[in-house]
Amino acid sequence: MPAKAYCALLLACVLWAVSFVATKEALLSTPPLTVVALRLLVSAGCFIAWLAVARRSHPLDKLRGFGLRLLLLSLCGGSLHYGLQTVGLQYTSASNGSLYAATAPLTIAVLGVLLLGERPTLGKTAGIAVALIGVLTVMGLDELRAFQLGGRVWGDLLVLTSIVLWGVFTVLGKGAIDRLGAPLVTAAVTVLAAATMLPVGCWELQRHGASLQTLPIGAWGAIGFLGIGCSFLATLLY
C-alpha cells in the first residue's frame, strides 16, 4: 500500500476521533437526528460541488445499474450509521463510545473473512491487536474504570451497532468502489443518505418544537465540522 494511502487513513482517523467531541457539543442544543440530517446535508453539498468540478473524471452515468446497492450502502455507512451513533451518544459516555469505536478494525476484518473470503493473515491479526492495545493505553486506567454498562446499555448497543454497520459498509462497498472508483461511490452514498435523513430531521424539529434559527453558534460550528471535516473530507480520504 502506498505511503499516501497510510497518510489518508491516518488523517481520516484523526478527524473521526474529534467527531465524538463535536457531536457532544452539537447535542447540547440540537436533537440527535437533526444533527445527523444537517451533517449529511452539509457534506452532500460539498460532494455535489466537488462532482461539478470533477465531472469529467467521474461521470455520473457510471452509476446506472448500481442504484439499489448504493442505497443499501447509504443506509449502512450514512443515515443509519450516523443516526444510531449520534442517538447512542446521548445515553452513553465518551469513554464507552471510544472503546466501541476501537473495535471497528476487528469488525471489518471479521466481515472481510465472512463476506469476501479474505484470509486473516498473521500481520493483520497482530496489527489489530496492537491498535486495540494502543487505544486502551492512551485512554488510561481512569477512563477504563469509568466504563460501565448499567443504565447506559441502550446507548452502548446503539453505538456498537453503528460500528458494525460501518464494517458492513466498508466490506460491501469494496465491489462498487473497484468498478466505479471510491470518490464517485462516496459522493453518491452521501447524497442518498442526506436525502433519506432530511425528512427525518424536519420531523424531529417539529416534534421538539425547535427551529434552526435558535441554534447557537457553537452547534452550527460543530455541525459544520462534522459535515465538512468528517462526513466529506474524512470519508473521501477513507
Residue pairs with C-beta under 8 A, 6 or more apart in sequence:
8 237
8 238
9 237
9 238
11 234
11 237
12 234
12 235
12 237
12 238
15 229
15 230
15 233
15 234
15 237
16 101
16 230
16 234
18 225
18 229
18 230
19 225
19 226
19 229
19 230
19 234
20 89
20 94
20 97
20 98
20 101
21 94
22 222
22 223
22 225
22 226
22 230
23 35
23 85
23 86
23 89
23 222
23 226
24 89
24 94
25 218
25 219
25 221
25 222
26 35
26 219
26 222
26 223
26 226
27 35
27 86
27 89
27 90
28 218
28 219
29 215
29 216
29 218
29 219
30 38
30 210
30 215
30 219
30 223
31 204
31 205
31 208
31 210
32 83
32 86
32 87
32 89
32 90
32 204
33 83
33 86
33 87
33 197
33 200
33 201
33 204
34 201
34 204
34 205
34 210
35 86
35 223
35 226
36 79
36 82
36 83
36 86
36 197
36 200
36 201
37 194
37 197
37 198
37 200
37 201
37 202
37 204
38 201
38 223
38 227
39 82
39 223
39 226
39 227
39 230
39 231
40 78
40 79
40 82
40 190
40 193
40 194
40 197
40 198
40 227
40 231
41 194
41 197
41 198
41 227
42 223
42 224
42 226
42 227
42 228
42 231
42 232
43 190
43 194
43 227
43 228
43 230
43 231
43 232
43 235
44 190
44 191
44 193
44 194
44 195
45 227
46 227
46 228
46 232
47 186
47 187
47 190
47 191
47 232
48 187
48 191
50 183
50 187
51 58
51 60
51 184
51 187
54 183
58 181
58 183
58 184
58 187
60 184
62 180
62 184
63 70
63 180
63 184
63 188
66 176
66 180
66 188
69 172
69 176
70 176
70 185
70 188
70 189
70 192
71 192
72 172
73 169
73 172
73 173
73 176
73 185
73 189
74 188
74 189
74 190
74 192
74 193
74 196
75 165
75 193
75 196
76 165
76 166
76 168
76 169
76 172
77 165
77 166
77 169
77 170
77 173
77 189
77 193
77 235
78 189
78 190
78 192
78 193
78 194
78 196
78 197
79 193
79 196
79 197
79 200
80 162
80 165
81 162
81 165
81 166
81 169
82 162
82 193
82 197
82 231
83 162
83 197
83 200
84 158
84 159
84 161
84 162
84 165
85 97
85 158
85 159
85 162
85 163
87 155
87 158
88 97
88 154
88 155
88 156
88 157
88 158
88 159
88 161
88 162
89 97
89 155
89 159
90 155
91 151
91 152
91 154
91 155
91 156
91 158
92 152
92 154
92 155
92 156
92 158
92 159
93 146
93 147
93 148
93 152
95 139
95 143
95 144
95 146
95 147
96 147
96 148
96 152
96 155
96 156
96 159
97 159
98 135
98 139
98 143
99 135
99 136
99 139
99 147
100 156
100 159
100 160
100 163
101 159
101 163
102 131
102 132
102 135
102 136
103 132
103 160
103 163
104 163
104 166
104 167
105 127
105 128
105 131
105 132
106 128
106 132
107 163
107 164
107 166
107 167
108 166
108 167
108 170
108 171
109 118
109 120
109 124
109 125
109 128
110 167
111 167
111 168
111 170
111 171
112 118
112 171
113 119
113 120
115 171
115 172
116 171
116 174
136 144
149 156
169 189
173 185
173 189
176 185
177 185
182 236
183 236
186 235
186 236
190 231
190 232
190 235
205 211
205 212
